[in-house]
Amino acid sequence: MRAHELRSAWDRFFEGRGHTLVPSAGLIPHHPSAPMFTNSGMMPFVSYFLGEEAVPYDPPRAASIQKCVRAGGKHNDLDAIGRSTRHLSFFEMAGNFSFGDYFKAEMIPWAWEFTTSSIESGGLGVDGDRIWATVHTTDDEAEQIWADVVGLPRERIQRLDADNFWEMGETGPCGPSSELFFDFGPDFGADGGPAHGSEWRYIEFWNLVFTQYFRGADGELSDLPNKNVDTGLGFERTLALTEGSSSLYDADVISELVGAAQEVTGHRLGRSDLGDIALRLLADHTRSTAFLIADGVIPSNEDRGYVLRRIMRRAVRFAYLLDVSHAVLAPMIQRCSAVMGDAYPDLVSNSELILGVAEREEGQFRKTLAKGSALLDGELDDLSDGDTLPGSVAFKLHDTFGFPLEVTEEMAQLRGHEVDHQGFDTEMAEQRARAKAASRGTGVEVGDEADAYRRMITEGGPTEFVGRETPSAEATVLGVVGDWVVLDSTPFYAESGGQVGDTGSLSWPGGGARVIDTTNALPGLIRHRLVAGADTPAVASRVTAEIDNDRRDAIRRNHTATHLLHWALRQVLGDHVKQQGSLVDDARLRFDFSHFQAITPDELRRIEDLVNGVVLTGASVSHDEMTRAAADERGAIAFFGDKYGDDVRVLEAGPSVELCGGTHVSALGQIGAVKVVSEASIGSNIRRLEATTGLNTVERLRSDEAMLGELATELGTSVDELLGSVRKRNDENRALRAEVAQLRSEGARARAMALTDLAVDGVIVARVEAETRDEVRDQALALRDRPGIRAVALGAVPGGKGVTLVVATQPDGPLHAGDLMAPAARAISGGGGKGADLAMAGGKNADGLDEALELLRVAFETA
């Protein structure tokens, strides 16, 4: 079965059974409990399963084919890719979902029908005699349906414990599952079914999860009021199964990419283990690379960008191991777009961005690979026979240069050295601890507080946001959790999409409190944070909620200006520019975007002129709610990282048409002057722009004028003559610095001459005074050039910071400066200096300088 046939069959089957077909969500999940990437078909529906949001489908059932990535965190298959034929970092998961609607009695027969009915009648056409099912040890109901309704022989129904019980976490919804396995026959391993037979013979391809319990903090299970169904059919596993293969790399699409990898590298499957691993890895990593970039992830050294960079570097590294010197990612990505572009048009529409990022990253990393190999060679050169390569070096090669540990091991073993695994593991553990610490502070509520918020939304429904129409409103208190107050309606905007939360006040008869922040406790449930220690209103009481309207106006100006800047950046720099993050508050706006070099002054002027030209039109701004389909028809651009449902808000601000749920001005002229105040890189391929609007721009100009006036006063000139005066002062300073440098150099040479009398057998070893490293070098060279001097070794602590050692020997003489330097450099905890007639080393251990000079004195005597 081809991929497009499976998609069509899946959609027809479940649409015919009343399911809403939901397009694949992006690879960046939005629920607070979500992992780094969307890694399952149910991830986009978590808030519906938890009861945090109302299910928007009628009847409450849906089906999708979801793109997924497992390459970080708990579900990380990256290291197995290529070596195993059953692991992918990018894969698709077909799923159907019931939110309190149908349950086991419907789902189990549907699964059998879709799997075993003929392709002509809309199924997979799988031989039912080769299918096994597993159920949980306690799930008599599921076993009975498989046996008595479906007719599956009981000897092909097996009971498992933990493997057939699904849990979202330590607490929360959970329930038994039933899995379908295909028996590939005795050629693939031992008999015994999924419970006892070979894992290579019995391959699971469909998991049916029946969420019917809630596990409380005490570990006890209670029945959920609504029973749910969540299934996941492995798309590639199913395609491979229809080919009669247990290898995912025989599935349609991925097998085509393996073929493309053979063409690009010139290698063929079956020639070597390394070649087979590399070809499979290239096929898989190409898809992950293309889809992650299409969804807005840019390679960097942090978070998702770091994972993407690692994926790309692994692909290039394995091509490098096959001695492939030309670029591989771009042609592979082009093939991926060709075979998957019909199902995922974003691959085609974003092809310029994807290819540009891939080409730049691969080009840079190929240079890095050469440097990494040189680093490893240098470290191995410094080892004595039998020494172990430090784990810190292996980790640096792994983390910075993308060298897998086994590659470093292989290269070290060829030189007769082992690698310190314990040291490597220690470095890796420290990195993971840093990553875990960095992931904290997301505002995710857990335990009793999370349960309290869920009860509020269950009993009182979501908070109604009325702040687009009014700055104040009467509301009822739904609940109080610590300093946080939840209302049934509010004019306060909750922090979202880069816009900060509103501040203001709550007041009630006999009391009141200051609101210092507003966020979402759960999707749709808005909470207001009061000043610590303030009085709180009683639950169910009425309050007046009022925002700081002047602050909101400033935020509106900055937020709408952000959209105009996004438009202008794309106009000037190109359509590859995509938002990578934003922050909009009352003082300024900050916009992070994908771009690969600094913006030139001319480009910045053009961007500012475009934005301010649009602002000066004073045109009306519309901010309308509509369906996502209608928004797409209007050409609205979605901001990276934001979550959008079936109904969205479209902001039309001049030429900018984008999806946005924030608050905005009603006319462009309200924004005032827009001024970019900074533009800089914040990571590889990601830049940050900050700007001001309205009165903040005016204040910025006043501040700049005041500073110019103070500078003019300091220089004793006028503002109009300031530039000329600064240039004159700089010219004078450069001349004075050159004169001082000349005098220092002459002084160093003069001091050096006084050391000539210290020569022993034509060798001078001495500790000297110097302000810079260059002075030490100049003294050594001046002494070496004196008659009768064959070698000089000088040490100093220039400017009282660090240690400098210099060894100078006669060119073409028998003494090698670098060889003499090596042991002395270690005495000052330093390195460097391998030249034949001039070697310089720097170090941190000033206390070791005398020892270093003594080592050099002995080295000269024995040379």
N, C-alpha and C positions, 0 to 999 in steps of 0.2 A: 504494500500500500504506500502510495506517495503522500507526502506531508499535506498537500492541499486537499487530497481525498479524505484524510483523517479529519482535518479541520471541518470540512463540509459535512461529513457524516456526524461528527459530534454535535455541531450546531443544529443540524436538522433534527436529530434524535431528541435533544432536550428542548428545543423550541417547540417541537410537536407535543411536548408534555408540559407546556405552560410555563417554561422558564424564560426569563428575560436574559437575552444574550448581552453580556457585559464585556466591552473591549478590555484587553490587557491593560492593567495599571502600569505605571512606570516602575523602574527598578529601585527608586528611592521611596521607601515606605514612609508613612506619615503618623501612624499611631505611636503614642509615647512609649509603648512597650516593644515596639518593633526593633528588629536587628538592623544592622548596617544596610543590608540590601533586602529587597523582596525575595524571599527564599521559598515561598510556597504559594499555591493557588488561593488559599484562604486568607492570606495576609491582608489584601485590600478590604476584606469584609469583617475584620476583627471587631470593629466598634458595633456592628450589627449583632454579632454573636454575644457580645458582652452587654447588650442592651443600652449602650451609651448613645446610640443614634437610632432614630426610627428607620425601619427598613423601607426603602423607596419603591419596592417592586410589588405589584399586585397581579397575581398572588405572590406571597413572599418567598419566591424561589428564583434562583439565578444560575447561569452557567457561563463559564469563561475558559479561555486558554491563555494562561498567564505566563509571561516571560519571567524567569527567575535566575538569580546568581547565588551560588554558595561559594564564597571565597574569602570569608573573614568571620571571626567570632566563633561561636559554638559549632555552627554548621560550615566547616571549612574543609572542602575536598581538594584544595589546590595542589597539595603535595602529591596526591594520588593521580592527578591528571596525566594521561599518557602512559603511565606504568600500568594502570588498571584500565580494562576496556569497559568498565561499568561505572565510571565516574566522569562527570562533566562539571565545569564551573558555571557554564551557562546552559540552561535547559528550559523546556516548556512543560507546564503542568496543566492538563485539562481537568476541570473540576465542575461539579454541580453542587448546589447549596440550597438547603431548606432552612428557613428561619422560623421555626415553630410551625411548620406546615406538615409535609409528609415525613415519614420515618422509615423504619426498617422494612415494614410490610411492602412498601412501594419500591424502596431503593434496591434491595437485594435482587428481586426479579428483573428490575430495569438493567442492573449491571450484567446479569446473565444474558438478557436479551441482546443488549448492545454488543457484548463480547462474542456471542456464538451465532447470531443471525448472519445470514449471508451478506456479502458486500452489496449485492444487487438489491437487497431489501433494506439496506441502510446500516448494517452492522459491520463488525470487524472480520467475520468469517473464521473465527478461531475454533479449532476442534475442541468441543466440550469435553471429550474424553481425556484431554491432557490438562485440564484445569483442576486445581486444588483450591480449597478455601480454608482460611484459618479464622477462628473466632476466639474471644476471650474465655478464660476458664469459667467465668460466671454467666456467660451469655447464652442461656438455653434458648431464648427467643430467636436469636440469629441462626443458631444451628438448626432449629426446627424449620425455619423458613427455607434455608438452603436445602434441607433434606426433603421436606414434605411438599413445599410449594415449587421450588425450582427442580427438584428431582436429582440433585447431586448425591451420588452414593456416599453414605456416611463414612466409609473408609477413606474418602478423599476430603473429609472435613476434620481438621485438627484443632485442638485447643491449646492456646499459648497464654502466658500470663502477661508480663510487662510489655512484650512485643505487640500485644493486641489491646493496649489500653493507652489512650491518648490524653495528655495533659498539657494545658497551655503554660502552666507554671506550678509553683508550689501550692498556690491557691487559685481558685477560679474554676471555670467550666472544664469538664472532662468527661470521659466516657469510653466505652469499649469500641473497638474497631474490628472490622473484618477485612482480610486481605485476600486478593486473588493472585494465584501463582500459576505460571505456565511450566509444564514439565518438558524439558528439552530431550529427555530420554537417557538411556544408560551410557551413551557415549560421553555424556557430560558429568558423570559422577555417580555416586552411590544412591540407591533407592532409599525410601523412608519418608517421603513427603517433605514439606517445608520444615517440619519440626525436627526431623532426624536425618534427612538426606543431604546431599551435597548442595552447597549454596550456589554452585555454578550450574547445577541441573535444574533447580527449582527457583525461578526468577519471579519476584513480586512485580506486578505491573499496575495494580489498582488497589488503593486503600480507601475503605469506606469507614468514616468516623461517625459514630453516633453519640453526640454530645447530649447526655441526659442527666448528668450529675453536676453538683457544685461542691468542690472541696474547700472546706473552711480552714481557718488558721489552725484549728485543732486537729486537722487531718481527716475529720469525719466527712463522709459523703452524704449529701441531701439531694432530693430530686429537684431538677430545674422546673420552673413553671412551664417553660416551652422547650420541647425537645428539638434538637437541630441535627441536620445532616451536613457533613463536609467531606467531599471525596476528592481524591487526587489520582488521576491517571497519568502515569509517566509517558509523556508524548514520544520521546525518543525510544524508550523501552518498548512501547507498543509498536512503533514502526519497525524496530529491529525484530521483534517477535514475529511480525507478519512476513519478515524475510527469512524466518527460520534461524535466526542468529541471536545469541545472548550478548553479543558485542554491540554497544551503543554506536560504535563507529561504523557499523554496517547499516545504520538507519539512514533513510533518505535525508538529504540536506547535509548532515554531518559527513556522510560518506563522500558527497560531492566535494566538500571542503578538504577532506583527506586527499582526494584526487588533485585538487588545486595545489595542496602543499607539495605533492610529488612533482608537479609541473614547475613550481616556483623554486624548489630546492634542487631538482635534478636527481633526487634519491627515490628509491622504490621500496614499498613495503616488502618485508621478508628478507632484506639483505643483511640487516644487523639489528640487534636489540635497541641500540641507541637510536638508529634511524627510525625504527617503528615508534619509539616513544616520542621522538621529536615531531614526526609527521602528525600523530594523533594530537599532541599538545598544540601544534600550530593551528590545526583545524578548530579545536575547542577554544583556545585563547583568542582567536580571531573574532569569534562571535561575541565573547565577553567584552572585548575591546570595542567593537563597533557599537554594540547596544548600550554600553555604559556611557560612551562619549555622546551618543545620540540622545541619551537622557540627561545630559548636562554635566557629567562627571569629567573632570580634567585631571590628568596625571599631576600629582604633587607629592609632598612628603608627609601628608597628614590624612587621617581618616579614609574616606572613600577614594580620594585621589591617590593615596599611598597604595591601596589595594590594586587599583587600576594600573598604576606604574609598575607594581610587582608583576602583574599578569603580562603586561607588554614586554617587560624586560626578560621574563622567563622565555617568552616566545622567541625573542631576538637571541637570547643566550643559547637556546638549543639549536637555532639555525647556525649560530657561530660555531657550535661544536661539530656541525656537519661541514664546516669549512665553507659555508655560504657567505660570501663577502658582500653581496648586493642586498638591497632592502627587500624585506619579505612581507611586512605588515600591509603596506598599501595595496599590492596586487591581491593579497588574500582578502582584505576588506572589500575590495571591488567585487570579488567573486561572491562573498557573503551577501552583499547588497543585491547582487543579481539573482541569487537563489531564494532570498528571504524578503526582498523588497515588496512583493505583492502582499504578503501577510503583514509586513511592518513598513509602511510607506515612509516613516521617519528616517529609515536608513538611507533612502534615496534623497529626500529633501534636505537632509543634513550631511550629504556626502562630502561637500567641500570642507566643512568643519572636521568631520571624522578623519578624512584623508590628511588634512593639514596637520592635525594634532599627531596622528600616527607617524607621518614622515618626519616631523621635527623630533619627536621623542625617540624614534629609532636612530635617527642621525646622531643625536646627542649621546645616546647610550652606546652606540658602536665606538665612539671615542672613549667613553668611560670604560668599556670593556678592555680596550687596549691598556688604559691606565691601571685597571685592576689587575690585569695579568702582569704588568710591570711591577706593581706593588707586591704581589705574591712572590714573584721571582726575587725581588730585593730582600724580602723577609726570609726567604729560604737561603739566600746567599749568606745571610748573617748567622745562620744556625751552624753549630758544630755537628759532626757526625753523631747520629743517634738522638739529637735534640728533638723535642716536640714543638710543633707550631702552636703558639699561644692561641687559646680560644678566642681572645679578643680580636686577633687578626682575622681568624676565620669568620667571626661574626661581622666584622667591618666589611669583609668581602661579600658576605651574604646580604647585609643590610644596605650597603652603599653601592655596591657594584653588581648586585644581583647574582652572585656566585652561589649556587646551591652547595650545601655542606659537602655532599658527596663528590662534587666536582673539585672542590678545594682539597678534599682527602685524596682523590685520585692523583691530582697534580703534585701534592706533597709526597705521596708514596713513591711516585716515579723518581723523586729525589732522595728517597730513603728516610722520610720523616713521617711520623704519625701526627694527628691533630688532637689537641686537648679538648675532648668532648665536654668535660665538666665545665671548663671555662666558657665554652660556647653556650652551653645550656644556661649558665648563670647570666650571661649577657642577654640571652633571649628572654629569660624570665623577668629580668629588670625592664626590658622593653615592653613586655606584655603588661607588667604592673603599671608602667607609665601610661600605656594606652587605656587600661582599665580606669585609671584615675581620671584621665582626660574625658572619659565618657560619662563621668558622674555629673551631677548638677543639672540634669535635664529637666527637672521639675516634675518628673513622673511620680505620681502618688501611689503608694503601696499600702498594704495592710488595712487597718481600720479606717484610715482617712479615705482610701480609695473606695471602700465599701460604703462609707457615708455618702460620698458624692454620687455613687451609683444609685443608692436609695433615693436621693433627691431627684435625680433625673427620671427615675422610674415612677415616683409618686407625683412629682410636680411638672415633669416635662422639661424640655430645654428652655433656657433663658431667651426671651425675646429681646433682640437688640433694636432699640428705637432711636439710637443716637444719630442716625442720618437726618432725622426730622426735627429733633429738639435737643437742647443741651440739658434739660432737666425733666424728670418724670416721677410720678408716684409709683411705688412698687411694693410687693409683699416679700418678706424674708422667707426664703425656703429653708435655709439652714445656716449654721455658724460652725466653722471648724477652725479653732485657734483664733488667729487674727483675720481670718478670711470670712467674708459674708457673701452668701449666694442669694440672688434675687430672682423673681419670676420674670421681670423685665428690667431693662437698664439702658440709660443713654451712654454708658461707659463702653468704649471699644476695648476689647481684650487683645493683648499683644498677639500679633499674627502677621505673617507675610512680611516681616521686617519692620512693621509699624509698631512702635511702643504702645503700651497700654495707657489709657487715660488716667489722670488724677482728678481729684475733686473732693466732694464731701457727701456724707450721708447724714440726714437729720431726722429726728423723730420727736414726738412730744416728750419734753424733759431731757433730751440728750442729743448728741451728735458726735461725729468723728470724722477725721481727715482720711481720705482714701489716697494711698501713695502708689498703688499699682493695680492693674487689672489684667487677669490672665484667664485662660480656659482651664478649669479643673478637669473637665472631660470635653470631648468635642460637643459643642453646643451648650455647655454649662459654664456660665461666666461667673467668676468669683472676684471679689473686691478686697484688697488687702488694706486693713486699717493700721494706723500708727500703733506700734507696739504698746500694749498696756491700756489702750483706749477702751471706753465703754462700748459694748456691743448691743445691738438691738435684739429684742426677743424674737424667737422663731414665730412666724405667722403674723408678726406686727407689720404695720405700714410705715414706710420711710419715704423721704424725698431724696432722690439721687440727683446730684448736680455736678457736671464736669467743669473743669477749668477751661472755659470756652476760648480765651485768648491763646492758651497753650494748644488747644485743638486746632485753632486756625493756623498757627505756625506749622503744626504737623501736617495739616492738609496741604499747605503750600509746598512743603518739602516732598511730600509723597507724590503729588502730581508732577512736580519737577523731575522726580526720579524717572518717571515714565518717559518724559520728554528727552531726558539725557540718554536713556536706553535707545530711543529712536535715533537720536543724533549720532550716537556712537556707531550704530549700524550703518548709518548713511555715510559717515566719514571713513570708518575703518573696515567695514564689510559685514556681511550677514553672518559671519562666523562668531561675531560678538554675541554672547549669551550671558544672562545674569547668573552669577554664582553665589549671590547672597546680597543682603541689603540691610540697612538700619536707617529708620526714619524716626527722628524725634523732633522736638521743637527748636533745637539749636542748629541742626544741620541735617544733611542727608549723606549717606555712605552707600556706594554702589560698587560691588565686586563683579568683575566680568572676565570672560575668557578673551585673551589677546596675547600675542607672543613677543611683543617688544614695547618699549616705552613710547608713549604718545609724544609726538614732536610738538614744539610750541606752535607751529603753524596749524597742525591738526587740532590742538586744543582751542585755538582761536576760532577755527571753523565750527567746532562743536558748540562753543559758547554762543557764537553768532546765530547758529541755527536755532538753538533753544530760545534765546532772547527775541529773535525775530518772530517766532511763533507766539511767545508770550505777549508781544506788543500788539498782536492782532486783536487781543481781548475776546477771542471767540468763546462761545459757550462750551461747557464741558458736560457730556452726558455720562451717566453711570447707571446703566440699566440692567435689570435681571432678566435672564433668558435661558433657554436650554443650551446645553453644550453644543448641540448640533447647529443651532442658530448662530452661536458665537463663532464656530468654525467657519460657517458660511460668510461671516463678516470679516474673516481673516484675523481674528484676535490671536495674539501671541500669549502663550502661557509662560509665567515666570517659573524658573527652575526652583524646585524645593517646595512649592506651594501645593496644597491639596485642593482639588476641584471636584465637586459632585456633579450630578446630572443637571442641576440648575446652577448657573454661574452669574457673576456680575461682570459686565464688559465696560471698561472705561474708554471713552473716545475723547482724547485730549488733543485737538488739532490733528496732526498726521499719525499720532500714536493710537493704536487700537490694541488693547491688551486685557487679559483677564485679571481682575483684582478685586478683592473683597474689602479693601481698606476704605478710608474716608478721604475725600478730595474736594478741591475748590469747585465752584459752579461756573467760573469763567476764568480763562487763562490769565487775564490781566491782574487777577488777585494774587498771583504768584510773586509779582515784582521782579526785580533784577536777579538773575541767576549767575553766580560767580563760582567757578571751580577754584578751590583753595589748595588742593593737593592731588597728585596722581603718582602712584608708585606701585612697584611689584610687591605682592604679598605671598608669592609662591611661583613655582614654575608654571608658566602659561596663564597665570591669574594676576589681574591688576586691580587696584582699588582707587576709586575716585571719590573725593569728598567735595561737597559744594554747599553754598548757603543761598537762601532766598529772602525776599522781602526785607524787613527791618534788620535781619541778621546780616544781610549783605551791606546795608547802610552802615551798621556798626563796624563791620570789618573794614570798610573804606575809611571810616573815621580813625580807627586804630592804626591803619597803615599810614595815614597822613600824620598822625601824632608822632609815630616812630620816625618818619622821615624828618620831621622838624627837629626832634631830639638829636638825630644823627648829624644834621646840618649844624646844629649848635655846637656839638662836640668837635666838629672839624673846622669850626670858625668860618662857615660859608653859608650861602642861602640854599634853599631847596632846589632852585633852578640850576645852581652850579654844583650840586652835590655829586653827580656822577663824575664830572671832571676832577673834582677834588679827591675823590676816592681813587681814581686812576693814577693821579699824581702821587698820592701817598703810597700806593702799591708799587709804583715804579721805584720810588725812593727806598722802600723796604726791600725790594728785590736786590737793588744795588748794594744796600748795606749787608744783606745776608750773604751775598756773593763775596763781599770784602771780608766778612767775618770768617767764612769758610776758607778763604785763601790764607788768612792769618793763622787759622787753626792748623791747616795743612803744613804751613811753613814751620809753625811751632812744633808740630809732631815730628817733622823731619829733623828739626834741630835737637829735640829731646832724644831722638833715636841715635843721633851721632854720638851722644854721650855714653851710649851703651856699647859702643864698639870695643871699649877696653875690657868688657866682660867676656869677650869671646874666648872659648876654650877649644883648641883644635879646630878653629874656624866655625864654631857653633855658638850661638847666643840663645840662652833660655832666660826669660825675665818676665816679671810682673810689672806692668806699666799703668799709667794713668791716661784716661781718654774719655772724651765725651760721647763718642759715637763708635760704632763698629768699624766704620770706614777709617777712622783715625788709627785704630789698631792695625788694620791692614796696611795703611800707608807707611806706618813706622816699620813694619816687618819688611816691606818691599824695599824701603830706603836702606835698611841695614843689610839686606841680602845683596844689594848692588855694590856694597863697599868692597874694596880689594881684600882678598884673603878670607871672605866669609862664604861658607858653603851652605849653611842652613841657619834659620832663625825660628824660634818659637816664642811667641808673646801671648800673655794672658791679661785680661782686664775685666773690670765690672763697669762698662760704659754708663755714665750718668747714674750710677748706683743701682741699675736695674739689669738683671740677667748677667750672664757670663759670656765672654767672647774669647775663643782661642784661635790663633792664626799660626799656621806652619808654612814657611816659605823656603823652598830649596832651589838650587841652581837648575835652570832648565836643562834637560837632557843629561842631568847628573845621575849618580847611582842611587840617591835618596828619593823615596817616593813619599810626598807630603801626606797624601791620604792614608797610606798604610800606617805611617807613624802616628797620625791623629787618632785612629779608631779607639784604642784603649783609653786615651786621655779624655776623649769626648764622653765616654761612659762615666768617668769620674765626676763630671759636672752635670750628669743626667741630661746630656744633650745628644745631638746627632748632626749629621751633615759632614761636609768636607771630605770629598774623595778625589780632588784634583791631584795631578802628579807633581806640579811644582808650586801650587798654592792651594791650601785647604783651610777653610774657615768653619768653625763649629760654634753653635750657640747652645746654651744650657741654662737651667734654673738654679743649680746648686752652687752658689757662690762660695760656700764653705769647702767645696772640693777643688777650688782653683789651684791651691798650692800642691795638692796631691797630683793634679793633672800635669802641672809643670814638671814635677819630679819624675813622673812617668815618661814624659817627653825627654827629659835629660838622660834617663837611663836608656831609652830607646835609641837616642843618638850615639851613646857610648857603645852600644852593642851592634849598631847597624854596620 
